[in-house]
């Protein structure tokens, strides 16, 4: 069982494995600012993009504005067998990179 924080691995450990950062905010929010080289896949489309994400063959860190939407995306991706972690709000995640 993973601890309460849900952080079984750190952001840095994921990045060392070549993780892809997926920002699940809307296209408009993403345009206003995002982590360099992150991919924008809005939460409402994430389920339909699961196969595409699997093809990346890399671990995934999801982020959004506050961590709520990325928590939902994290569940969807994990349930689809993708190695994934919730990076929370994109600005705090950016500070950890």
mmCIF file as gemmi writes it, N, C-alpha and C atoms, coordinates in Angstrom:
data_model
loop_
_atom_site.group_PDB
_atom_site.id
_atom_site.type_symbol
_atom_site.label_atom_id
_atom_site.label_alt_id
_atom_site.label_comp_id
_atom_site.label_asym_id
_atom_site.label_entity_id
_atom_site.label_seq_id
_atom_site.pdbx_PDB_ins_code
_atom_site.Cartn_x
_atom_site.Cartn_y
_atom_site.Cartn_z
_atom_site.occupancy
_atom_site.B_iso_or_equiv
_atom_site.pdbx_formal_charge
_atom_site.auth_seq_id
_atom_site.auth_asym_id
_atom_site.pdbx_PDB_model_num
ATOM 1 N N . UNK Axp A 1 ? 0.845 -1.196 0 1 0 ? 1 A 1
ATOM 2 C CA . UNK Axp A 1 ? 0 0 0 1 0 ? 1 A 1
ATOM 3 C C . UNK Axp A 1 ? 0.886 1.253 0 1 0 ? 1 A 1
ATOM 4 N N . UNK Axp A 2 ? 0.531 2.198 -0.799 1 0 ? 2 A 1
ATOM 5 C CA . UNK Axp A 2 ? 1.276 3.45 -0.891 1 0 ? 2 A 1
ATOM 6 C C . UNK Axp A 2 ? 0.84 4.369 0.241 1 0 ? 2 A 1
ATOM 7 N N . UNK Axp A 3 ? 1.76 5.167 0.723 1 0 ? 3 A 1
ATOM 8 C CA . UNK Axp A 3 ? 1.45 6.098 1.807 1 0 ? 3 A 1
ATOM 9 C C . UNK Axp A 3 ? 0.355 7.085 1.435 1 0 ? 3 A 1
ATOM 10 N N . UNK Axp A 4 ? -0.116 7.844 2.397 1 0 ? 4 A 1
ATOM 11 C CA . UNK Axp A 4 ? -1.213 8.792 2.189 1 0 ? 4 A 1
ATOM 12 C C . UNK Axp A 4 ? -0.946 9.801 1.087 1 0 ? 4 A 1
ATOM 13 N N . UNK Axp A 5 ? 0.315 10.197 0.932 1 0 ? 5 A 1
ATOM 14 C CA . UNK Axp A 5 ? 0.617 11.199 -0.09 1 0 ? 5 A 1
ATOM 15 C C . UNK Axp A 5 ? 0.47 10.609 -1.487 1 0 ? 5 A 1
ATOM 16 N N . UNK Axp A 6 ? 0.481 9.274 -1.587 1 0 ? 6 A 1
ATOM 17 C CA . UNK Axp A 6 ? 0.353 8.639 -2.892 1 0 ? 6 A 1
ATOM 18 C C . UNK Axp A 6 ? 1.625 8.735 -3.717 1 0 ? 6 A 1
ATOM 19 N N . UNK Axp A 7 ? 2.699 9.229 -3.118 1 0 ? 7 A 1
ATOM 20 C CA . UNK Axp A 7 ? 3.941 9.412 -3.852 1 0 ? 7 A 1
ATOM 21 C C . UNK Axp A 7 ? 4.844 8.188 -3.649 1 0 ? 7 A 1
ATOM 22 N N . UNK Axp A 8 ? 4.606 7.152 -4.448 1 0 ? 8 A 1
ATOM 23 C CA . UNK Axp A 8 ? 5.456 5.971 -4.323 1 0 ? 8 A 1
ATOM 24 C C . UNK Axp A 8 ? 6.819 6.271 -4.954 1 0 ? 8 A 1
ATOM 25 N N . UNK Axp A 9 ? 6.829 7.099 -5.971 1 0 ? 9 A 1
ATOM 26 C CA . UNK Axp A 9 ? 8.079 7.522 -6.59 1 0 ? 9 A 1
ATOM 27 C C . UNK Axp A 9 ? 8.044 9.038 -6.71 1 0 ? 9 A 1
ATOM 28 N N . UNK Axp A 10 ? 9.206 9.647 -6.688 1 0 ? 10 A 1
ATOM 29 C CA . UNK Axp A 10 ? 9.253 11.102 -6.792 1 0 ? 10 A 1
ATOM 30 C C . UNK Axp A 10 ? 9.156 11.547 -8.245 1 0 ? 10 A 1
ATOM 31 N N . UNK Axp A 11 ? 8.816 12.811 -8.442 1 0 ? 11 A 1
ATOM 32 C CA . UNK Axp A 11 ? 8.765 13.405 -9.772 1 0 ? 11 A 1
ATOM 33 C C . UNK Axp A 11 ? 10.12 13.198 -10.455 1 0 ? 11 A 1
ATOM 34 N N . UNK Axp A 12 ? 11.191 13.408 -9.699 1 0 ? 12 A 1
ATOM 35 C CA . UNK Axp A 12 ? 12.532 13.284 -10.268 1 0 ? 12 A 1
ATOM 36 C C . UNK Axp A 12 ? 12.807 11.862 -10.754 1 0 ? 12 A 1
ATOM 37 N N . UNK Axp A 13 ? 12.357 10.869 -9.977 1 0 ? 13 A 1
ATOM 38 C CA . UNK Axp A 13 ? 12.549 9.473 -10.395 1 0 ? 13 A 1
ATOM 39 C C . UNK Axp A 13 ? 11.796 9.197 -11.697 1 0 ? 13 A 1
ATOM 40 N N . UNK Axp A 14 ? 10.594 9.748 -11.81 1 0 ? 14 A 1
ATOM 41 C CA . UNK Axp A 14 ? 9.817 9.583 -13.037 1 0 ? 14 A 1
ATOM 42 C C . UNK Axp A 14 ? 10.536 10.269 -14.203 1 0 ? 14 A 1
ATOM 43 N N . UNK Axp A 15 ? 11.029 11.48 -13.978 1 0 ? 15 A 1
ATOM 44 C CA . UNK Axp A 15 ? 11.711 12.222 -15.039 1 0 ? 15 A 1
ATOM 45 C C . UNK Axp A 15 ? 12.976 11.484 -15.486 1 0 ? 15 A 1
ATOM 46 N N . UNK Axp A 16 ? 13.66 10.854 -14.536 1 0 ? 16 A 1
ATOM 47 C CA . UNK Axp A 16 ? 14.864 10.094 -14.866 1 0 ? 16 A 1
ATOM 48 C C . UNK Axp A 16 ? 14.549 8.91 -15.774 1 0 ? 16 A 1
ATOM 49 N N . UNK Axp A 17 ? 13.295 8.459 -15.726 1 0 ? 17 A 1
ATOM 50 C CA . UNK Axp A 17 ? 12.878 7.341 -16.582 1 0 ? 17 A 1
ATOM 51 C C . UNK Axp A 17 ? 12.31 7.857 -17.911 1 0 ? 17 A 1
ATOM 52 N N . UNK Axp A 18 ? 12.441 9.152 -18.155 1 0 ? 18 A 1
ATOM 53 C CA . UNK Axp A 18 ? 11.968 9.717 -19.421 1 0 ? 18 A 1
ATOM 54 C C . UNK Axp A 18 ? 10.486 10.01 -19.456 1 0 ? 18 A 1
ATOM 55 N N . UNK Axp A 19 ? 9.906 10.33 -18.297 1 0 ? 19 A 1
ATOM 56 C CA . UNK Axp A 19 ? 8.459 10.571 -18.213 1 0 ? 19 A 1
ATOM 57 C C . UNK Axp A 19 ? 7.991 11.695 -19.138 1 0 ? 19 A 1
ATOM 58 N N . UNK Axp A 20 ? 6.766 11.526 -19.608 1 0 ? 20 A 1
ATOM 59 C CA . UNK Axp A 20 ? 6.088 12.541 -20.408 1 0 ? 20 A 1
ATOM 60 C C . UNK Axp A 20 ? 5.156 13.291 -19.463 1 0 ? 20 A 1
ATOM 61 N N . UNK Axp A 21 ? 5.157 14.619 -19.55 1 0 ? 21 A 1
ATOM 62 C CA . UNK Axp A 21 ? 4.241 15.41 -18.73 1 0 ? 21 A 1
ATOM 63 C C . UNK Axp A 21 ? 3.011 15.73 -19.569 1 0 ? 21 A 1
ATOM 64 N N . UNK Axp A 22 ? 1.858 15.342 -19.05 1 0 ? 22 A 1
ATOM 65 C CA . UNK Axp A 22 ? 0.595 15.625 -19.735 1 0 ? 22 A 1
ATOM 66 C C . UNK Axp A 22 ? -0.211 16.582 -18.873 1 0 ? 22 A 1
ATOM 67 N N . UNK Axp A 23 ? -0.517 17.736 -19.474 1 0 ? 23 A 1
ATOM 68 C CA . UNK Axp A 23 ? -1.306 18.774 -18.816 1 0 ? 23 A 1
ATOM 69 C C . UNK Axp A 23 ? -2.757 18.56 -19.225 1 0 ? 23 A 1
ATOM 70 N N . UNK Axp A 24 ? -3.638 18.3 -18.259 1 0 ? 24 A 1
ATOM 71 C CA . UNK Axp A 24 ? -5.026 17.965 -18.587 1 0 ? 24 A 1
ATOM 72 C C . UNK Axp A 24 ? -5.971 19.162 -18.504 1 0 ? 24 A 1
ATOM 73 N N . UNK Axp A 25 ? -5.408 20.371 -18.462 1 0 ? 25 A 1
ATOM 74 C CA . UNK Axp A 25 ? -6.268 21.567 -18.47 1 0 ? 25 A 1
ATOM 75 C C . UNK Axp A 25 ? -6.819 21.782 -19.881 1 0 ? 25 A 1
ATOM 76 N N . UNK Axp A 26 ? -7.725 22.747 -20.007 1 0 ? 26 A 1
ATOM 77 C CA . UNK Axp A 26 ? -8.295 23.069 -21.314 1 0 ? 26 A 1
ATOM 78 C C . UNK Axp A 26 ? -7.22 23.691 -22.203 1 0 ? 26 A 1
ATOM 79 N N . UNK Axp A 27 ? -7.468 23.677 -23.495 1 0 ? 27 A 1
ATOM 80 C CA . UNK Axp A 27 ? -6.528 24.257 -24.456 1 0 ? 27 A 1
ATOM 81 C C . UNK Axp A 27 ? -6.264 25.726 -24.12 1 0 ? 27 A 1
ATOM 82 N N . UNK Axp A 28 ? -7.328 26.464 -23.747 1 0 ? 28 A 1
ATOM 83 C CA . UNK Axp A 28 ? -7.189 27.875 -23.393 1 0 ? 28 A 1
ATOM 84 C C . UNK Axp A 28 ? -6.284 28.086 -22.185 1 0 ? 28 A 1
ATOM 85 N N . UNK Axp A 29 ? -6.487 27.274 -21.154 1 0 ? 29 A 1
ATOM 86 C CA . UNK Axp A 29 ? -5.646 27.377 -19.952 1 0 ? 29 A 1
ATOM 87 C C . UNK Axp A 29 ? -4.192 27.044 -20.299 1 0 ? 29 A 1
ATOM 88 N N . UNK Axp A 30 ? -4.008 26.006 -21.109 1 0 ? 30 A 1
ATOM 89 C CA . UNK Axp A 30 ? -2.673 25.564 -21.489 1 0 ? 30 A 1
ATOM 90 C C . UNK Axp A 30 ? -1.936 26.687 -22.233 1 0 ? 30 A 1
ATOM 91 N N . UNK Axp A 31 ? -2.675 27.386 -23.112 1 0 ? 31 A 1
ATOM 92 C CA . UNK Axp A 31 ? -2.108 28.486 -23.892 1 0 ? 31 A 1
ATOM 93 C C . UNK Axp A 31 ? -1.595 29.618 -23.004 1 0 ? 31 A 1
ATOM 94 N N . UNK Axp A 32 ? -2.255 29.809 -21.855 1 0 ? 32 A 1
ATOM 95 C CA . UNK Axp A 32 ? -1.875 30.897 -20.948 1 0 ? 32 A 1
ATOM 96 C C . UNK Axp A 32 ? -0.578 30.625 -20.207 1 0 ? 32 A 1
ATOM 97 N N . UNK Axp A 33 ? -0.114 29.386 -20.23 1 0 ? 33 A 1
ATOM 98 C CA . UNK Axp A 33 ? 1.133 29.03 -19.568 1 0 ? 33 A 1
ATOM 99 C C . UNK Axp A 33 ? 1.172 27.549 -19.291 1 0 ? 33 A 1
ATOM 100 N N . UNK Axp A 34 ? 2.337 26.938 -19.481 1 0 ? 34 A 1
ATOM 101 C CA . UNK Axp A 34 ? 2.474 25.5 -19.23 1 0 ? 34 A 1
ATOM 102 C C . UNK Axp A 34 ? 3.949 25.139 -19.091 1 0 ? 34 A 1
ATOM 103 N N . UNK Axp A 35 ? 4.195 23.913 -18.673 1 0 ? 35 A 1
ATOM 104 C CA . UNK Axp A 35 ? 5.558 23.416 -18.536 1 0 ? 35 A 1
ATOM 105 C C . UNK Axp A 35 ? 6.118 23.144 -19.929 1 0 ? 35 A 1
ATOM 106 N N . UNK Axp A 36 ? 7.329 23.603 -20.14 1 0 ? 36 A 1
ATOM 107 C CA . UNK Axp A 36 ? 7.995 23.407 -21.424 1 0 ? 36 A 1
ATOM 108 C C . UNK Axp A 36 ? 7.993 21.92 -21.794 1 0 ? 36 A 1
ATOM 109 N N . UNK Axp A 37 ? 7.669 21.642 -23.049 1 0 ? 37 A 1
ATOM 110 C CA . UNK Axp A 37 ? 7.63 20.28 -23.606 1 0 ? 37 A 1
ATOM 111 C C . UNK Axp A 37 ? 6.513 19.384 -23.06 1 0 ? 37 A 1
ATOM 112 N N . UNK Axp A 38 ? 5.581 19.961 -22.282 1 0 ? 38 A 1
ATOM 113 C CA . UNK Axp A 38 ? 4.46 19.13 -21.824 1 0 ? 38 A 1
ATOM 114 C C . UNK Axp A 38 ? 3.441 18.999 -22.956 1 0 ? 38 A 1
ATOM 115 N N . UNK Axp A 39 ? 2.654 17.928 -22.904 1 0 ? 39 A 1
ATOM 116 C CA . UNK Axp A 39 ? 1.606 17.706 -23.91 1 0 ? 39 A 1
ATOM 117 C C . UNK Axp A 39 ? 0.277 18.124 -23.296 1 0 ? 39 A 1
ATOM 118 N N . UNK Axp A 40 ? -0.563 18.758 -24.096 1 0 ? 40 A 1
ATOM 119 C CA . UNK Axp A 40 ? -1.883 19.164 -23.608 1 0 ? 40 A 1
ATOM 120 C C . UNK Axp A 40 ? -2.926 18.159 -24.097 1 0 ? 40 A 1
ATOM 121 N N . UNK Axp A 41 ? -3.46 17.378 -23.16 1 0 ? 41 A 1
ATOM 122 C CA . UNK Axp A 41 ? -4.562 16.464 -23.469 1 0 ? 41 A 1
ATOM 123 C C . UNK Axp A 41 ? -5.634 16.746 -22.417 1 0 ? 41 A 1
ATOM 124 N N . UNK Axp A 42 ? -6.62 17.595 -22.763 1 0 ? 42 A 1
ATOM 125 C CA . UNK Axp A 42 ? -7.649 17.958 -21.786 1 0 ? 42 A 1
ATOM 126 C C . UNK Axp A 42 ? -8.322 16.732 -21.159 1 0 ? 42 A 1
ATOM 127 N N . UNK Axp A 43 ? -8.668 16.85 -19.882 1 0 ? 43 A 1
ATOM 128 C CA . UNK Axp A 43 ? -9.266 15.746 -19.128 1 0 ? 43 A 1
ATOM 129 C C . UNK Axp A 43 ? -10.443 15.119 -19.867 1 0 ? 43 A 1
ATOM 130 N N . UNK Axp A 44 ? -11.296 15.944 -20.485 1 0 ? 44 A 1
ATOM 131 C CA . UNK Axp A 44 ? -12.487 15.374 -21.131 1 0 ? 44 A 1
ATOM 132 C C . UNK Axp A 44 ? -12.151 14.543 -22.372 1 0 ? 44 A 1
ATOM 133 N N . UNK Axp A 45 ? -10.884 14.56 -22.82 1 0 ? 45 A 1
ATOM 134 C CA . UNK Axp A 45 ? -10.502 13.74 -23.976 1 0 ? 45 A 1
ATOM 135 C C . UNK Axp A 45 ? -9.528 12.628 -23.585 1 0 ? 45 A 1
ATOM 136 N N . UNK Axp A 46 ? -9.105 12.596 -22.318 1 0 ? 46 A 1
ATOM 137 C CA . UNK Axp A 46 ? -8.027 11.677 -21.918 1 0 ? 46 A 1
ATOM 138 C C . UNK Axp A 46 ? -8.391 10.218 -22.156 1 0 ? 46 A 1
ATOM 139 N N . UNK Axp A 47 ? -9.647 9.864 -21.886 1 0 ? 47 A 1
ATOM 140 C CA . UNK Axp A 47 ? -10.056 8.468 -22.042 1 0 ? 47 A 1
ATOM 141 C C . UNK Axp A 47 ? -9.888 8.018 -23.495 1 0 ? 47 A 1
ATOM 142 N N . UNK Axp A 48 ? -10.227 8.9 -24.433 1 0 ? 48 A 1
ATOM 143 C CA . UNK Axp A 48 ? -10.127 8.54 -25.852 1 0 ? 48 A 1
ATOM 144 C C . UNK Axp A 48 ? -8.672 8.533 -26.349 1 0 ? 48 A 1
ATOM 145 N N . UNK Axp A 49 ? -7.759 9.061 -25.539 1 0 ? 49 A 1
ATOM 146 C CA . UNK Axp A 49 ? -6.345 9.133 -25.937 1 0 ? 49 A 1
ATOM 147 C C . UNK Axp A 49 ? -5.48 8.07 -25.268 1 0 ? 49 A 1
ATOM 148 N N . UNK Axp A 50 ? -6.104 7.172 -24.502 1 0 ? 50 A 1
ATOM 149 C CA . UNK Axp A 50 ? -5.344 6.169 -23.747 1 0 ? 50 A 1
ATOM 150 C C . UNK Axp A 50 ? -4.405 5.364 -24.644 1 0 ? 50 A 1
ATOM 151 N N . UNK Axp A 51 ? -4.912 4.883 -25.79 1 0 ? 51 A 1
ATOM 152 C CA . UNK Axp A 51 ? -4.056 4.068 -26.674 1 0 ? 51 A 1
ATOM 153 C C . UNK Axp A 51 ? -2.867 4.873 -27.193 1 0 ? 51 A 1
ATOM 154 N N . UNK Axp A 52 ? -3.139 6.132 -27.541 1 0 ? 52 A 1
ATOM 155 C CA . UNK Axp A 52 ? -2.076 7.036 -28.018 1 0 ? 52 A 1
ATOM 156 C C . UNK Axp A 52 ? -1.007 7.22 -26.921 1 0 ? 52 A 1
ATOM 157 N N . UNK Axp A 53 ? -1.458 7.388 -25.678 1 0 ? 53 A 1
ATOM 158 C CA . UNK Axp A 53 ? -0.539 7.581 -24.552 1 0 ? 53 A 1
ATOM 159 C C . UNK Axp A 53 ? 0.264 6.3 -24.299 1 0 ? 53 A 1
ATOM 160 N N . UNK Axp A 54 ? -0.397 5.138 -24.424 1 0 ? 54 A 1
ATOM 161 C CA . UNK Axp A 54 ? 0.301 3.862 -24.245 1 0 ? 54 A 1
ATOM 162 C C . UNK Axp A 54 ? 1.432 3.724 -25.264 1 0 ? 54 A 1
ATOM 163 N N . UNK Axp A 55 ? 1.206 4.205 -26.483 1 0 ? 55 A 1
ATOM 164 C CA . UNK Axp A 55 ? 2.207 4.087 -27.552 1 0 ? 55 A 1
ATOM 165 C C . UNK Axp A 55 ? 3.467 4.894 -27.25 1 0 ? 55 A 1
ATOM 166 N N . UNK Axp A 56 ? 3.372 5.9 -26.381 1 0 ? 56 A 1
ATOM 167 C CA . UNK Axp A 56 ? 4.551 6.68 -26.004 1 0 ? 56 A 1
ATOM 168 C C . UNK Axp A 56 ? 5.557 5.777 -25.286 1 0 ? 56 A 1
ATOM 169 N N . UNK Axp A 57 ? 5.006 4.731 -24.645 1 0 ? 57 A 1
ATOM 170 C CA . UNK Axp A 57 ? 5.825 3.75 -23.942 1 0 ? 57 A 1
ATOM 171 C C . UNK Axp A 57 ? 6.74 4.395 -22.902 1 0 ? 57 A 1
ATOM 172 N N . UNK Axp A 58 ? 6.2 5.38 -22.205 1 0 ? 58 A 1
ATOM 173 C CA . UNK Axp A 58 ? 6.956 6.088 -21.17 1 0 ? 58 A 1
ATOM 174 C C . UNK Axp A 58 ? 6.047 6.312 -19.974 1 0 ? 58 A 1
ATOM 175 N N . UNK Axp A 59 ? 6.639 6.472 -18.789 1 0 ? 59 A 1
ATOM 176 C CA . UNK Axp A 59 ? 5.794 6.829 -17.654 1 0 ? 59 A 1
ATOM 177 C C . UNK Axp A 59 ? 5.218 8.232 -17.869 1 0 ? 59 A 1
ATOM 178 N N . UNK Axp A 60 ? 4.126 8.52 -17.212 1 0 ? 60 A 1
ATOM 179 C CA . UNK Axp A 60 ? 3.417 9.779 -17.412 1 0 ? 60 A 1
ATOM 180 C C . UNK Axp A 60 ? 3.258 10.506 -16.079 1 0 ? 60 A 1
ATOM 181 N N . UNK Axp A 61 ? 3.446 11.829 -16.118 1 0 ? 61 A 1
ATOM 182 C CA . UNK Axp A 61 ? 3.12 12.681 -14.971 1 0 ? 61 A 1
ATOM 183 C C . UNK Axp A 61 ? 2.007 13.598 -15.465 1 0 ? 61 A 1
ATOM 184 N N . UNK Axp A 62 ? 0.856 13.549 -14.8 1 0 ? 62 A 1
ATOM 185 C CA . UNK Axp A 62 ? -0.252 14.424 -15.2 1 0 ? 62 A 1
ATOM 186 C C . UNK Axp A 62 ? -0.312 15.634 -14.267 1 0 ? 62 A 1
ATOM 187 N N . UNK Axp A 63 ? -0.694 16.775 -14.823 1 0 ? 63 A 1
ATOM 188 C CA . UNK Axp A 63 ? -0.847 17.991 -14.026 1 0 ? 63 A 1
ATOM 189 C C . UNK Axp A 63 ? -2.037 18.787 -14.554 1 0 ? 63 A 1
ATOM 190 N N . UNK Axp A 64 ? -2.479 19.738 -13.745 1 0 ? 64 A 1
ATOM 191 C CA . UNK Axp A 64 ? -3.578 20.63 -14.15 1 0 ? 64 A 1
ATOM 192 C C . UNK Axp A 64 ? -3.366 21.949 -13.418 1 0 ? 64 A 1
ATOM 193 N N . UNK Axp A 65 ? -4.424 22.63 -13.022 1 0 ? 65 A 1
ATOM 194 C CA . UNK Axp A 65 ? -4.26 23.895 -12.316 1 0 ? 65 A 1
ATOM 195 C C . UNK Axp A 65 ? -4.014 23.678 -10.825 1 0 ? 65 A 1
ATOM 196 N N . UNK Axp A 66 ? -4.838 22.795 -10.219 1 0 ? 66 A 1
ATOM 197 C CA . UNK Axp A 66 ? -4.737 22.611 -8.77 1 0 ? 66 A 1
ATOM 198 C C . UNK Axp A 66 ? -4.408 21.191 -8.332 1 0 ? 66 A 1
ATOM 199 N N . UNK Axp A 67 ? -4.608 20.228 -9.221 1 0 ? 67 A 1
ATOM 200 C CA . UNK Axp A 67 ? -4.383 18.836 -8.867 1 0 ? 67 A 1
ATOM 201 C C . UNK Axp A 67 ? -5.644 17.986 -8.86 1 0 ? 67 A 1
ATOM 202 N N . UNK Axp A 68 ? -6.804 18.628 -8.994 1 0 ? 68 A 1
ATOM 203 C CA . UNK Axp A 68 ? -8.075 17.883 -8.976 1 0 ? 68 A 1
ATOM 204 C C . UNK Axp A 68 ? -8.283 17.11 -10.29 1 0 ? 68 A 1
ATOM 205 N N . UNK Axp A 69 ? -8.167 17.809 -11.413 1 0 ? 69 A 1
ATOM 206 C CA . UNK Axp A 69 ? -8.368 17.142 -12.707 1 0 ? 69 A 1
ATOM 207 C C . UNK Axp A 69 ? -7.27 16.116 -12.975 1 0 ? 69 A 1
ATOM 208 N N . UNK Axp A 70 ? -6.042 16.458 -12.561 1 0 ? 70 A 1
ATOM 209 C CA . UNK Axp A 70 ? -4.953 15.51 -12.798 1 0 ? 70 A 1
ATOM 210 C C . UNK Axp A 70 ? -5.143 14.251 -11.949 1 0 ? 70 A 1
ATOM 211 N N . UNK Axp A 71 ? -5.776 14.379 -10.777 1 0 ? 71 A 1
ATOM 212 C CA . UNK Axp A 71 ? -6.065 13.198 -9.959 1 0 ? 71 A 1
ATOM 213 C C . UNK Axp A 71 ? -7.027 12.269 -10.709 1 0 ? 71 A 1
ATOM 214 N N . UNK Axp A 72 ? -8.023 12.851 -11.367 1 0 ? 72 A 1
ATOM 215 C CA . UNK Axp A 72 ? -8.972 12.053 -12.156 1 0 ? 72 A 1
ATOM 216 C C . UNK Axp A 72 ? -8.259 11.4 -13.335 1 0 ? 72 A 1
ATOM 217 N N . UNK Axp A 73 ? -7.428 12.178 -14.03 1 0 ? 73 A 1
ATOM 218 C CA . UNK Axp A 73 ? -6.689 11.655 -15.183 1 0 ? 73 A 1
ATOM 219 C C . UNK Axp A 73 ? -5.749 10.537 -14.738 1 0 ? 73 A 1
ATOM 220 N N . UNK Axp A 74 ? -5.107 10.717 -13.587 1 0 ? 74 A 1
ATOM 221 C CA . UNK Axp A 74 ? -4.194 9.721 -13.039 1 0 ? 74 A 1
ATOM 222 C C . UNK Axp A 74 ? -4.928 8.393 -12.833 1 0 ? 74 A 1
ATOM 223 N N . UNK Axp A 75 ? -6.141 8.451 -12.277 1 0 ? 75 A 1
ATOM 224 C CA . UNK Axp A 75 ? -6.938 7.232 -12.059 1 0 ? 75 A 1
ATOM 225 C C . UNK Axp A 75 ? -7.262 6.546 -13.382 1 0 ? 75 A 1
ATOM 226 N N . UNK Axp A 76 ? -7.694 7.326 -14.36 1 0 ? 76 A 1
ATOM 227 C CA . UNK Axp A 76 ? -8.051 6.77 -15.675 1 0 ? 76 A 1
ATOM 228 C C . UNK Axp A 76 ? -6.839 6.068 -16.294 1 0 ? 76 A 1
ATOM 229 N N . UNK Axp A 77 ? -5.693 6.749 -16.269 1 0 ? 77 A 1
ATOM 230 C CA . UNK Axp A 77 ? -4.498 6.182 -16.89 1 0 ? 77 A 1
ATOM 231 C C . UNK Axp A 77 ? -3.987 4.955 -16.143 1 0 ? 77 A 1
ATOM 232 N N . UNK Axp A 78 ? -3.974 5.024 -14.82 1 0 ? 78 A 1
ATOM 233 C CA . UNK Axp A 78 ? -3.524 3.861 -14.026 1 0 ? 78 A 1
ATOM 234 C C . UNK Axp A 78 ? -4.432 2.668 -14.273 1 0 ? 78 A 1
ATOM 235 N N . UNK Axp A 79 ? -5.747 2.911 -14.325 1 0 ? 79 A 1
ATOM 236 C CA . UNK Axp A 79 ? -6.703 1.822 -14.568 1 0 ? 79 A 1
ATOM 237 C C . UNK Axp A 79 ? -6.536 1.24 -15.966 1 0 ? 79 A 1
ATOM 238 N N . UNK Axp A 80 ? -5.887 1.997 -16.852 1 0 ? 80 A 1
ATOM 239 C CA . UNK Axp A 80 ? -5.636 1.53 -18.22 1 0 ? 80 A 1
ATOM 240 C C . UNK Axp A 80 ? -4.259 0.882 -18.332 1 0 ? 80 A 1
ATOM 241 N N . UNK Axp A 81 ? -3.579 0.749 -17.193 1 0 ? 81 A 1
ATOM 242 C CA . UNK Axp A 81 ? -2.288 0.067 -17.189 1 0 ? 81 A 1
ATOM 243 C C . UNK Axp A 81 ? -1.1 0.942 -17.532 1 0 ? 81 A 1
ATOM 244 N N . UNK Axp A 82 ? -1.267 2.255 -17.446 1 0 ? 82 A 1
ATOM 245 C CA . UNK Axp A 82 ? -0.175 3.181 -17.743 1 0 ? 82 A 1
ATOM 246 C C . UNK Axp A 82 ? 0.521 3.568 -16.444 1 0 ? 82 A 1
ATOM 247 N N . UNK Axp A 83 ? 1.839 3.524 -16.427 1 0 ? 83 A 1
ATOM 248 C CA . UNK Axp A 83 ? 2.605 3.954 -15.249 1 0 ? 83 A 1
ATOM 249 C C . UNK Axp A 83 ? 2.447 5.469 -15.159 1 0 ? 83 A 1
ATOM 250 N N . UNK Axp A 84 ? 1.846 5.928 -14.089 1 0 ? 84 A 1
ATOM 251 C CA . UNK Axp A 84 ? 1.423 7.32 -14.033 1 0 ? 84 A 1
ATOM 252 C C . UNK Axp A 84 ? 1.494 7.85 -12.61 1 0 ? 84 A 1
ATOM 253 N N . UNK Axp A 85 ? 1.72 9.16 -12.49 1 0 ? 85 A 1
ATOM 254 C CA . UNK Axp A 85 ? 1.617 9.804 -11.18 1 0 ? 85 A 1
ATOM 255 C C . UNK Axp A 85 ? 0.954 11.161 -11.351 1 0 ? 85 A 1
ATOM 256 N N . UNK Axp A 86 ? 0.296 11.606 -10.289 1 0 ? 86 A 1
ATOM 257 C CA . UNK Axp A 86 ? -0.345 12.923 -10.29 1 0 ? 86 A 1
ATOM 258 C C . UNK Axp A 86 ? 0.695 13.943 -9.846 1 0 ? 86 A 1
ATOM 259 N N . UNK Axp A 87 ? 1.053 14.833 -10.756 1 0 ? 87 A 1
ATOM 260 C CA . UNK Axp A 87 ? 2.018 15.883 -10.437 1 0 ? 87 A 1
ATOM 261 C C . UNK Axp A 87 ? 1.371 17.088 -9.772 1 0 ? 87 A 1
ATOM 262 N N . UNK Axp A 88 ? 0.026 17.098 -9.693 1 0 ? 88 A 1
ATOM 263 C CA . UNK Axp A 88 ? -0.677 18.214 -9.055 1 0 ? 88 A 1
ATOM 264 C C . UNK Axp A 88 ? -0.751 19.436 -9.952 1 0 ? 88 A 1
ATOM 265 N N . UNK Axp A 89 ? -0.725 20.603 -9.333 1 0 ? 89 A 1
ATOM 266 C CA . UNK Axp A 89 ? -0.79 21.863 -10.084 1 0 ? 89 A 1
ATOM 267 C C . UNK Axp A 89 ? 0.469 22.05 -10.923 1 0 ? 89 A 1
ATOM 268 N N . UNK Axp A 90 ? 0.294 22.523 -12.159 1 0 ? 90 A 1
ATOM 269 C CA . UNK Axp A 90 ? 1.431 22.606 -13.074 1 0 ? 90 A 1
ATOM 270 C C . UNK Axp A 90 ? 2.537 23.533 -12.575 1 0 ? 90 A 1
ATOM 271 N N . UNK Axp A 91 ? 2.169 24.607 -11.883 1 0 ? 91 A 1
ATOM 272 C CA . UNK Axp A 91 ? 3.199 25.545 -11.434 1 0 ? 91 A 1
ATOM 273 C C . UNK Axp A 91 ? 4.044 24.963 -10.316 1 0 ? 91 A 1
ATOM 274 N N . UNK Axp A 92 ? 3.412 24.213 -9.407 1 0 ? 92 A 1
ATOM 275 C CA . UNK Axp A 92 ? 4.211 23.6 -8.345 1 0 ? 92 A 1
ATOM 276 C C . UNK Axp A 92 ? 5.043 22.448 -8.92 1 0 ? 92 A 1
ATOM 277 N N . UNK Axp A 93 ? 4.481 21.741 -9.898 1 0 ? 93 A 1
ATOM 278 C CA . UNK Axp A 93 ? 5.237 20.662 -10.559 1 0 ? 93 A 1
ATOM 279 C C . UNK Axp A 93 ? 6.471 21.231 -11.261 1 0 ? 93 A 1
ATOM 280 N N . UNK Axp A 94 ? 6.26 22.354 -11.945 1 0 ? 94 A 1
ATOM 281 C CA . UNK Axp A 94 ? 7.371 22.99 -12.676 1 0 ? 94 A 1
ATOM 282 C C . UNK Axp A 94 ? 8.533 23.29 -11.733 1 0 ? 94 A 1
ATOM 283 N N . UNK Axp A 95 ? 8.194 23.673 -10.498 1 0 ? 95 A 1
ATOM 284 C CA . UNK Axp A 95 ? 9.214 23.968 -9.498 1 0 ? 95 A 1
ATOM 285 C C . UNK Axp A 95 ? 10.015 22.756 -9.05 1 0 ? 95 A 1
ATOM 286 N N . UNK Axp A 96 ? 9.468 21.55 -9.297 1 0 ? 96 A 1
ATOM 287 C CA . UNK Axp A 96 ? 10.142 20.315 -8.885 1 0 ? 96 A 1
ATOM 288 C C . UNK Axp A 96 ? 11.014 19.735 -9.999 1 0 ? 96 A 1
ATOM 289 N N . UNK Axp A 97 ? 10.916 20.314 -11.19 1 0 ? 97 A 1
ATOM 290 C CA . UNK Axp A 97 ? 11.641 19.751 -12.336 1 0 ? 97 A 1
ATOM 291 C C . UNK Axp A 97 ? 13.076 20.245 -12.411 1 0 ? 97 A 1
